[in-house]
Amino acid sequence: MKWLFVLFALAAGALMPLQAGINLRLRASLGDPVWAAAVSFGVGTLALLGYLAAARVPLPSMAMAGSAPLWSWTGGALGAFFVFATIILAGQIGATSMMAWLLAGQMLAALVLDHYGLVSYQVHTVSWPRIAGVGLLLAGAFLVNKY
């Protein structure tokens, strides 16, 4: 079962540079990266609302929404920044370098989040093999960027 999630992660990851390229083209048409990100998020919101309606997922109650910690409402803003950043980066450094540096940044942050169990993650203490793995990803990002 775990391998299905790994394959799902690989598929989702493979769509990231495709999304960035699509949004880069949208930026060229709209003339601004923030407009491109806003339109991208708008289309994504419509797609999610369409799914919720088709699947007949009930609307959460106000009590459910109120029980979420304030910091948990920032995910959309972080997602918007990420989409905006990929639009800028894709046009400046290309898909491979963009993805290498994004992945390196994600892995560095993930080490800290896991180690301290922040923002709802279970604690996974930093170990030398994990540090070595992230170090190899950083080395890979340097190589991809250089060549």
Helices and strands as residue ranges (DSSP letters): H 2-30, H 33-55, H 62-66, G 70-74, H 75-116, H 128-146
